[in-house]
Amino acid sequence: MTVDLNGAGWTCVWPAACELGEGPVWVAREAALWFVDIERPCLHRYDPASGERHSFRPPWRVGSLAPRAGGGFIAGTEAGFALIDPVAGGWQLLDHPEGHLPHNRFNDGKVDPAGRFWAGTMDDRKRADTGTLYRMDPDLRWTAIDDGYGITNGPAFSPDGRLMYHSDSRARTTYVFDLHDDGCARHKRVFARWPDEFGHPDGMTVDAEGCLWIAFWGGACVRRVSPQAEVLATVGIPAPHVTSCAFGGANLDRLFVTTARQAMDADALEAEPLSGALFEVDAGGATGCPPVEFGGQPPR
């Protein structure tokens, strides 16, 4: 049975007016949420306990970031993989797998339960299916895992680390892979093809019960989906372009949701003024999986 939570349980915690808010990640050691505005570009830090907000300007557009055990973050950027420390002003590019594709940039990315960073690329013009999913290991070596994507989004991992979910937003399709201990992703199959009226599947996360929480661009909501691809709940968000979500808080029982105002004209923004904001959502008792940090160290 689908539970409709539309219009209930959300709070706008930062009317950030992001052009393309994305990539929320809970950093446990700081008890803070970080997220990006890809197109501005900007990195944002929100402290739920104090309400403090801080923003940092990176030297390139950042599509995703994940906390690193040594401090700072691993990131996927328009210039390739990078190690960054926004507070200290550290911006170190590592490698660019797609220097030969000038219109491509990194988009969404996450760390799996084994501490590896996964991030996908996309054609920034949204014309060609040139997106590839990469895995970066703690030794800072990357491997191309899967290609042929229009817009990569996700990935997300089952609590036991045996399944990886990944979406092609342009194709309105979410895939699932078997994920092995060595980091190989095999047996790709369709998890769900989403109907047009749902919008496009964007960023996502997995809760402790193994259910997916998927943000829908053009769908004004986040949907909770079972491992059998059944929609269990719909959380309405007062912004049409809902981009990603992540669990946070001391008990990982709050869902933070990013949105965008990209491609919205003045009339649309007047009708949906909270577009581009960061929201905190009551997840109805669901909790997230403990966040895992990336272990890679800077090269000497």
N, C-alpha and C positions, 0 to 999 in steps of 0.2 A: 504493500500500500504506500502511495506517495503522500508524504506529509508536506503540506504547503505552509511554509513559514514566511510567505511574502509580506513584506512591510513590518515585520516584527523582529525584535532582537538585535537590530544593528544600531551602532553609534558611529557618527563621523568623528574620528579622533584627530584628524589633520586634514583640513580643506586645502590640500597642497596644490591643487590646480595643475596636476601633472599632465603634460602633453601625452606621455606614454608611461604611466606608472606600471612597474613590473617587479618581479623577483623578490617578494618579501621573504625574509629569512630571520628566524629567531636566533639570537646569539646568547646562549645560556650564561656565559661568564659575565656578560654585561647586563643581563636581564633586560635586553632592549631588542627592538625590531629594526632591521635595516631593510630598505627597499630602494629601487632605482627609478629615475625618470630617464628613459633611454634617449629621448629626443631633445631634452633640454640642453645638455645632459647634466644630471645631478644624482648624488647619493644622499639619502635621507636616513636619519637615525631618530627613532622615537622611543622614549622611556615611559612605559605605561604608569609606573609608580609615581613619578614626579610630573609627568606631562611634558617634560622638556623635549624640544625638537631642535635638531641641528642638521645643517645641510652642507655638503662638500662638493666642490667642482672638480671632476676628473679631467684629465687631458684628452680623453677619448670618450666616445659613447660606450657605456657599459650595459650589456644585456642581462647579465646575471652575476651574482657573487655568492660565495659561501665561506663561512668562517674557517680559518686555518689554525691548526693547533699551535703554531708558533706565533700567533697574533696576526691581525689583519685578515685578509681574504684572498682566496683564489677567485679569479673573475674571467668571464668571457666577454671580450670587447670587440669593437669594430677593427681593432688592430691585432687581434689574436688573443691568446691566453696571457694573463698578467697576474702578478702578485701585487696587491695593493694594501696600503695602510692609510686610509683617508685622514685619520686623526694626526698621524705623524707626517703626513705629506709624502708618503712613499708610493711611487708609481713605477713598477718594473715590468716591462714586457718580457715574456718568456719565448714564445714561438708563435708563428702565424701559419697554420696549416693551409690557408687559402689565400695567400698573397697573390696567386694567379687569378683570383676571382674578385676583381675590384668592387663589384656591386654586392658582394656578400658581407654579412657581419654575423657575429655570434648573437644568439637570442637567449632562450631560457637555459638554465642549468641547475644541477643539484648534486649533492654528495650522497653516495649510496651507503648502506650499513657497514660496508667494509672500508670506508674512507676514501673512495675514489670519486673524482669529480667528472660528471657527465654534462656535456653542453652541446647544443645543436646550433647550426648556422642556417641562414636563410638569404634569399635574394631580397635586398632591401627595397627593390622596386616592385616586389611582389608580382613578378612576371614569369620567372623560370623556376623549375623544380630542381634547384641546385643546392638545396640544404642537405647537410650531413650531420649525423650524430657522432660525437667524439667521446672518448674516455681518456682522461688524464690520470695516470697513476701517481702515487706519492713520490716516485723517482723523477717526476716531471716529464715523463715520456708519454706522448699521446698516441692514440690508435683510432683510426676511422672505423666505426662500427656498422653504420647503415646510412644509405644515401637515397636520393630521389625525392626529398621533401620539398613542399612549397613553403610552409612556415613551420619550423620545429617548435614544439612546446611540450612542457614537462621537463625532464622525465620525473617519474615518481616510482617508489619502490615499496613492495610489500614488507610488512614488519619483519618477516624472516629473511628478507633479502633474496628470495628465490625468484621473484617476478619483477620485471621492469615494465612500466607503462610509458608510452610515448605517443604524442599526437602530431598529426599533420593538420594544422588548423584550417588551411585552405581547402583540404579535401574533406573536412568535417569528420575525420576518422581518428580514433584512438586505437593504438596497437598494444599488444602485450608480448613480451619476450620471456623465455626462461633464462634466468641469470645464474651463471655458474661461479664457483669459488674463484676461478682464475680470471674472472671479469669478462668472459665471453658471453655474448647475448645470442641465443639461438632460438629456433622455432618461432619466428615472428608470425603472428596471426592477428586478425582483426578482433579487437575487443568490442568495439561498438562503432557503427556509422550513425552519426547524429542527424536527425531530421532538420530541414532548413529552418523550421520555426524555433528550434532550440538556440540558434546562433552558432558560433564557431567555438569549438573547445580550445581553451587557452591554457594558462598555467594550472597546476594541480598539486595536490598533496594527498597523502594516505594517512588515515587515522589508525589508532591502536588495534581496531577490529579488522583492519585490512580493507576498509571501504575507501573509495576515491572521493575527494572533494574537488570538483572541476569547475573552474571559472568559465563563463561563456561570454565571449565577445559578441555584442549585439543581442545578447539574451537577458541582460540586466539581472543576472543571478549567479549563484553558486549552487551546483547540484551535488548531493551526496549519492554515490553510486556503489552498489554492492559488487563483490568480486565476480558475480554472475551478470553484471552489466544492467541490473535493475535499478531504476531511479528510486531512491528511498525518501529523499527530502529535497525541497527546493527552498533556498533562502534568497528572497528578493533583495536587490540592492538598488538604491535610487540613482543609478547611473547606467546607461545602456551598455557601455563597453567595460565589462568586468574582466580583469586580465590575469589575476593569480591570487593565491591564498596560501597561508602558512599558519600552523598552530603555534601559539606562544603563551606566555604567562607562566607563573611559578608551577602551575599544575598542567600546563599545556592544554588547557581547556577553553582557550579563547582563540577564535579564528580571525586572523587579520587578512583583509581583502584589499587589493589594489585595483584602481580603475584608471581610465584614460579619457581625455577629451579630444584625441586626435580625430580629424576628419569631421568635427562637429562645427556647424556654422553658428552664427550669433543667435538665431532663433532656437536652435537645439540646445545651446548652452543656457539660454534663458529658461527653457523648460526643465532642464536637468542641471541646475547650478552646482551640484556636488560632484559632477563628473571630474575625474582626476584626483579625487580625495582618497585618503586611507580610512578604511572602516574597521571597526572591531565588532565581531558577531558572536552572539550566543550560539554555540554549536550544539545545543540541546543535549548535553551530557557526553558528547563524543570528546575524546582526547587524542592528541597527536603522539607520534613516536618520538622518543628522545633524539634531539638533533645530533648529528655526527659531524666532527670537524675533519677537514682535509689535512693530511699530515705532511705534505710536501714542503721542503725547505728551499730557500733561495740558493741558486748555484753560486759556488765560490770562485 
